Amino acid sequence: VRAGAVKKPMHETSAVGGRDAYDVTKAWQVLYARALARRTALHATSLHPGAIATEIIDPLLGDAPAFAAKMYGTKALAPLAELTTAALRALYERFWEGIDVGAERVVYTALDRRVPNGAYVSNFGRIDVHTTDIHNATLVDVVYANTQRAIAASAA
C-alpha cells in the first residue's frame, strides 16, 4: 500500500475497488491500532486471522448456472462452471481453515499479553510488519486524525 493512499480520508478511498480496497482498509486498521496503542491505556492490536472458511464464498460455490451467467455471461456454459466451482471448492476445502481456528486467533491476539501493544498479528502469533510505513509516526497520526474526523462527522 502506498502511503499516499492511506493518508486520504477513508471516504476518499472508498471508490478504490478489489484488492486495493482491501489493502487500504487493512493498512488503516493496522495504523489505527498503533495510534490507539500510543494514545490510550488500551491494549490495541490488529489481526489477520488467515484464510477462514466462512460463508463469504458460498455464492461462488453454489449454483453453477448462476455462476456461469455471472462469470461467462451465459447459462449455456454451466458445465464449465460446474468444473470451475468443483476446482474452487477443492482448493477452498484444502487451504482455508475452520471458523474455530479464526476465533482462536482473535482470542489469542486479544488476551495473550506477549502480543505487544500496537502489534499486527497474523496466522496464530506471527507478528508481522509488511511495510515500513506501519512504523511511520506521521502516517499513524494522519490516519488517527482522519478517523476521528469521520467519527465526529457521522455523529453530527
Backbone bond lengths (Angstrom), bond angles and torsions (degrees), N, CA, C in turn:
res aa  C-N    CA-C-N  psi(-1)  N-CA   C-N-CA  omega(-1)  CA-C   N-CA-C  phi
1 V - - - 1.454 - - 1.520 108.04 -
2 R 1.300 116.01 130.36 1.466 120.23 176.40 1.519 109.14 -76.87
3 A 1.321 115.79 139.84 1.461 120.63 -178.98 1.519 111.09 -57.17
4 G 1.324 118.48 -35.73 1.459 121.61 -179.60 1.515 112.73 -59.77
5 A 1.330 117.52 -37.08 1.465 120.97 179.32 1.514 111.21 -68.10
6 V 1.324 116.54 -34.17 1.462 120.95 -177.78 1.521 111.43 -78.61
7 K 1.322 117.66 -26.88 1.464 120.99 -178.20 1.518 113.06 -71.11
8 K 1.335 117.56 -19.95 1.461 120.39 -179.36 1.525 109.51 -73.14
9 P 1.340 116.97 148.70 1.464 118.65 172.48 1.527 109.86 -58.54
10 M 1.329 116.81 148.59 1.458 121.76 -173.83 1.526 112.79 -55.91
11 H 1.332 118.40 -38.02 1.471 118.70 -178.32 1.525 111.46 -65.32
12 E 1.323 117.77 -22.27 1.463 120.56 176.50 1.519 111.77 -81.04
13 T 1.316 118.20 -19.45 1.457 120.63 179.48 1.518 111.49 -96.37
14 S 1.324 118.48 -5.88 1.464 120.43 -176.61 1.520 112.79 -67.54
15 A 1.328 117.55 -18.55 1.459 120.22 177.53 1.524 111.74 -76.25
16 V 1.321 116.57 -14.47 1.453 121.24 177.94 1.517 107.54 -70.47
17 G 1.306 117.89 136.76 1.454 119.59 -177.07 1.513 112.93 -117.48
18 G 1.324 115.38 172.62 1.447 122.68 172.91 1.509 114.40 59.96
19 R 1.315 114.57 -139.20 1.461 121.46 -176.26 1.525 111.95 -62.13
20 D 1.339 117.58 -35.64 1.467 120.12 178.62 1.523 111.02 -60.89
21 A 1.325 117.06 -41.46 1.466 120.57 179.24 1.528 110.23 -63.55
22 Y 1.316 116.90 -41.87 1.464 120.72 178.08 1.528 109.96 -61.83
23 D 1.323 116.45 -47.20 1.468 120.43 -178.26 1.523 111.88 -61.48
24 V 1.333 116.86 -43.59 1.462 120.41 -178.74 1.521 110.57 -66.26
25 T 1.332 117.28 -45.06 1.467 118.77 -179.13 1.530 111.40 -68.18
26 K 1.323 118.34 -34.47 1.469 120.55 176.22 1.530 109.85 -66.01
27 A 1.330 117.06 -41.98 1.466 119.99 177.93 1.524 110.45 -62.26
28 W 1.338 117.37 -41.60 1.464 120.70 177.21 1.524 109.99 -60.26
29 Q 1.318 117.40 -43.63 1.464 120.84 -179.48 1.526 110.50 -60.37
30 V 1.312 117.44 -46.69 1.461 121.90 -178.76 1.530 110.28 -64.27
31 L 1.321 116.52 -47.16 1.461 120.73 -178.50 1.526 111.63 -65.76
32 Y 1.332 117.72 -38.96 1.463 120.09 179.76 1.534 110.63 -67.15
33 A 1.331 117.33 -38.15 1.468 119.75 175.99 1.530 110.13 -61.72
34 R 1.318 116.63 -40.74 1.471 119.84 177.24 1.532 110.62 -63.75
35 A 1.336 116.23 -40.22 1.469 119.89 179.01 1.523 110.52 -63.37
36 L 1.332 117.36 -44.82 1.466 120.58 178.76 1.532 110.64 -62.78
37 A 1.321 116.51 -39.80 1.464 120.07 179.24 1.525 111.01 -61.99
38 R 1.314 116.97 -35.59 1.473 120.81 -179.55 1.519 112.33 -78.36
39 R 1.324 118.48 -30.76 1.464 121.55 -169.44 1.527 115.12 -103.62
40 T 1.301 118.19 -14.50 1.463 119.80 -174.29 1.524 110.63 -129.23
41 A 1.315 115.38 174.40 1.462 121.19 175.75 1.525 111.09 -86.93
42 L 1.328 116.23 1.30 1.460 120.66 179.80 1.527 110.71 -71.84
43 H 1.321 115.33 149.51 1.459 120.47 169.38 1.525 105.37 -91.40
44 A 1.310 117.10 100.87 1.462 122.29 -172.84 1.522 110.79 -108.75
45 T 1.312 116.01 127.68 1.457 121.76 177.56 1.527 108.79 -134.92
46 S 1.308 116.49 170.07 1.461 121.28 171.84 1.522 107.57 -128.69
47 L 1.324 115.70 158.69 1.458 119.92 -168.90 1.517 111.15 -145.60
48 H 1.321 115.25 140.40 1.459 121.96 163.27 1.517 104.70 -117.45
49 P 1.329 117.72 110.80 1.464 119.68 -173.47 1.522 114.64 -74.24
50 G 1.326 118.31 -6.75 1.463 121.47 -175.66 1.512 109.87 103.40
51 A 1.304 116.27 -174.03 1.467 122.04 179.33 1.528 107.56 -83.90
52 I 1.323 115.81 103.17 1.459 121.67 -174.46 1.530 109.67 -106.62
53 A 1.311 115.44 132.17 1.464 121.98 -177.68 1.523 110.31 -75.97
54 T 1.310 115.50 89.10 1.461 121.22 175.64 1.526 108.54 -107.78
55 E 1.305 116.95 -175.81 1.459 121.23 -179.13 1.525 113.36 -76.65
56 I 1.325 117.40 1.48 1.460 120.36 -176.86 1.529 111.89 -60.75
57 I 1.316 117.05 -28.73 1.460 120.01 -176.48 1.533 112.39 -96.57
58 D 1.329 117.83 -7.18 1.461 120.93 -177.98 1.525 114.56 -52.13
59 P 1.338 119.47 -43.91 1.462 118.06 179.54 1.530 112.88 -60.19
60 L 1.311 116.36 -32.65 1.458 120.54 179.71 1.524 111.39 -72.30
61 L 1.323 116.97 -34.11 1.462 120.79 -175.41 1.527 113.09 -96.77
62 G 1.303 117.15 4.49 1.460 120.82 -175.28 1.512 114.04 -89.43
63 D 1.293 117.15 -107.97 1.455 125.83 -171.80 1.530 111.28 -73.22
64 A 1.347 116.82 106.21 1.465 121.21 -176.42 1.528 113.24 -62.09
65 P 1.364 120.35 -43.03 1.469 118.47 177.78 1.528 112.88 -61.24
66 A 1.332 117.06 -39.10 1.469 119.96 177.80 1.523 110.02 -67.53
67 F 1.328 116.10 -39.54 1.462 120.44 176.85 1.526 110.19 -62.09
68 A 1.337 116.47 -42.98 1.470 120.98 179.15 1.521 111.02 -61.74
69 A 1.325 116.00 -43.35 1.468 119.61 179.74 1.521 110.86 -62.13
70 K 1.325 115.69 -41.05 1.463 119.11 -179.06 1.528 111.42 -73.40
71 M 1.331 116.65 -43.98 1.460 121.03 -174.72 1.521 112.93 -78.02
72 Y 1.345 116.48 -41.37 1.460 120.60 -172.64 1.519 113.42 -112.04
73 G 1.325 117.04 -5.39 1.463 120.27 178.17 1.509 114.49 83.50
74 T 1.333 117.54 3.47 1.467 120.44 178.80 1.524 110.00 -155.19
75 K 1.334 116.27 145.32 1.462 120.45 176.30 1.527 111.34 -77.98
76 A 1.321 116.54 -10.72 1.465 120.60 -179.65 1.531 111.65 -62.83
77 L 1.302 115.92 -22.84 1.468 120.23 -179.80 1.528 112.22 -94.18
78 A 1.329 116.74 22.99 1.469 120.76 -179.90 1.530 112.60 -56.29
79 P 1.357 119.81 -38.62 1.473 117.74 177.59 1.532 112.63 -60.57
80 L 1.329 116.75 -38.95 1.466 119.94 175.77 1.523 110.07 -65.29
81 A 1.313 115.86 -38.44 1.463 120.34 178.24 1.525 110.71 -64.73
82 E 1.337 117.44 -36.46 1.473 120.75 176.98 1.527 110.28 -59.80
83 L 1.340 116.17 -44.50 1.465 119.76 178.57 1.526 111.14 -65.26
84 T 1.315 115.97 -42.69 1.462 121.02 -179.72 1.521 110.85 -62.30
85 T 1.334 116.53 -47.57 1.474 119.08 -178.84 1.524 110.98 -68.12
86 A 1.328 118.33 -33.90 1.465 120.31 177.59 1.528 110.38 -64.38
87 A 1.336 116.60 -42.58 1.468 120.61 178.14 1.529 110.71 -65.10
88 L 1.322 116.11 -43.76 1.471 119.70 178.64 1.522 111.14 -63.54
89 R 1.335 116.94 -41.76 1.465 121.14 179.39 1.527 110.25 -61.23
90 A 1.338 117.72 -42.03 1.462 121.28 179.86 1.533 110.49 -63.89
91 L 1.321 117.19 -42.93 1.471 120.42 176.92 1.521 111.37 -64.17
92 Y 1.315 114.87 -43.39 1.460 121.42 -179.77 1.526 110.49 -59.08
93 E 1.326 115.87 -49.33 1.465 119.97 -177.72 1.527 111.91 -68.60
94 R 1.323 117.42 -28.45 1.461 121.27 -178.12 1.532 112.13 -78.61
95 F 1.329 116.53 -41.61 1.458 119.12 -168.93 1.524 115.27 -107.98
96 W 1.317 119.13 -19.35 1.459 120.08 179.64 1.516 108.61 -89.22
97 E 1.325 115.46 147.13 1.458 120.54 -176.43 1.526 110.88 -102.38
98 G 1.325 115.89 164.18 1.453 121.12 -176.98 1.523 113.52 -71.94
99 I 1.334 114.75 160.39 1.459 121.79 179.45 1.529 110.67 -58.66
100 D 1.329 116.86 -34.52 1.464 119.68 179.34 1.527 111.72 -61.73
101 V 1.321 117.68 -35.72 1.466 121.41 178.11 1.534 109.83 -67.16
102 G 1.331 116.30 -44.20 1.467 119.56 177.35 1.514 111.80 -61.22
103 A 1.334 116.33 -40.86 1.467 120.44 179.23 1.530 110.81 -64.95
104 E 1.315 117.53 -40.62 1.470 120.53 177.48 1.519 110.95 -59.51
105 R 1.316 116.73 -39.46 1.467 120.27 -179.26 1.525 111.60 -67.52
106 V 1.321 116.29 -36.89 1.467 120.22 177.09 1.521 109.59 -64.18
107 V 1.323 116.65 -47.58 1.465 121.29 -179.60 1.532 110.25 -63.06
108 Y 1.331 117.27 -44.66 1.463 120.84 177.96 1.529 111.01 -55.92
109 T 1.322 116.15 -49.97 1.465 120.50 -177.12 1.523 111.08 -63.39
110 A 1.316 116.83 -37.39 1.458 120.71 -177.91 1.529 112.86 -74.11
111 L 1.319 117.62 -34.49 1.468 119.46 -168.79 1.524 116.20 -110.56
112 D 1.309 118.70 -22.68 1.464 119.73 -177.14 1.524 109.37 -81.05
113 R 1.319 116.38 113.43 1.471 121.00 -175.80 1.526 113.16 -73.94
114 R 1.332 117.32 -3.36 1.473 118.80 171.93 1.527 110.69 -74.02
115 V 1.332 116.79 -15.38 1.462 120.89 175.96 1.529 106.49 -77.73
116 P 1.332 117.76 117.72 1.468 120.05 -176.68 1.532 112.81 -64.60
117 N 1.300 115.13 147.73 1.458 121.41 175.88 1.528 108.72 -59.33
118 G 1.330 116.78 130.77 1.454 121.66 179.52 1.516 114.10 86.52
119 A 1.332 118.02 3.04 1.465 121.41 -175.40 1.524 112.11 -75.79
120 Y 1.317 114.61 156.48 1.464 123.16 169.72 1.516 106.39 -108.73
121 V 1.318 117.20 120.19 1.456 122.41 -175.73 1.518 109.10 -112.96
122 S 1.327 115.57 136.57 1.462 119.38 173.43 1.515 109.21 -138.83
123 N 1.313 114.81 151.47 1.470 122.51 174.72 1.517 113.92 47.55
124 F 1.307 114.06 60.82 1.456 123.96 170.61 1.515 114.38 57.86
125 G 1.308 114.40 64.79 1.446 118.94 168.75 1.507 116.10 98.70
126 R 1.307 116.97 -7.81 1.459 117.48 176.10 1.516 107.19 -76.49
127 I 1.297 116.63 116.78 1.456 120.54 -178.36 1.519 106.75 -93.04
128 D 1.315 114.71 113.82 1.454 121.36 -172.28 1.515 111.68 -114.93
129 V 1.296 114.84 148.51 1.457 121.57 167.87 1.517 105.08 -127.51
130 H 1.346 115.55 113.84 1.460 120.51 -173.16 1.520 112.90 -93.77
131 T 1.289 117.77 -7.99 1.455 120.11 179.93 1.520 109.33 -154.91
132 T 1.299 116.43 145.86 1.459 119.57 177.94 1.522 110.83 -67.36
133 D 1.344 117.56 -22.03 1.460 120.59 179.32 1.532 112.10 -61.94
134 I 1.324 117.30 -23.08 1.461 120.85 -179.47 1.532 110.09 -62.65
135 H 1.320 117.34 -28.85 1.463 121.45 179.88 1.526 112.70 -92.42
136 N 1.294 117.82 1.28 1.460 122.37 -177.17 1.532 108.67 -77.33
137 A 1.335 116.54 106.04 1.471 121.40 -175.89 1.527 111.68 -60.51
138 T 1.320 117.20 -36.75 1.468 119.88 178.85 1.516 110.60 -64.16
139 L 1.326 116.89 -43.07 1.463 121.03 178.75 1.527 110.85 -64.47
140 V 1.329 117.16 -39.99 1.467 121.10 175.61 1.528 109.55 -59.13
141 D 1.324 117.24 -44.47 1.469 121.37 179.61 1.529 111.97 -63.74
142 V 1.331 117.73 -40.71 1.467 121.77 179.52 1.525 110.26 -63.42
143 V 1.329 116.90 -46.44 1.464 120.96 179.45 1.526 110.31 -62.01
144 Y 1.313 117.13 -43.54 1.460 121.14 179.36 1.533 110.75 -61.54
145 A 1.321 117.19 -47.95 1.473 121.34 -179.33 1.525 111.04 -62.68
146 N 1.321 117.36 -44.17 1.470 120.37 178.80 1.528 111.24 -63.00
147 T 1.318 116.44 -39.25 1.466 120.09 179.27 1.528 110.70 -66.85
148 Q 1.310 117.40 -43.22 1.462 120.64 178.85 1.534 110.72 -62.05
149 R 1.334 116.93 -40.33 1.480 120.04 177.27 1.525 110.68 -63.46
150 A 1.319 116.66 -41.63 1.468 120.41 -179.91 1.524 110.86 -64.63
151 I 1.330 116.84 -40.65 1.471 120.54 178.23 1.527 110.19 -63.93
152 A 1.320 116.52 -45.25 1.474 120.65 179.45 1.528 110.71 -62.34
153 A 1.328 116.62 -40.98 1.476 119.79 -179.39 1.524 111.46 -66.88
154 S 1.325 117.39 -37.29 1.463 119.97 -179.48 1.528 111.55 -73.11
155 A 1.321 117.00 -25.41 1.465 121.08 178.70 1.527 112.68 -80.69
156 A 1.330 115.72 -19.64 1.476 120.64 -177.36 1.514 112.61 -75.99
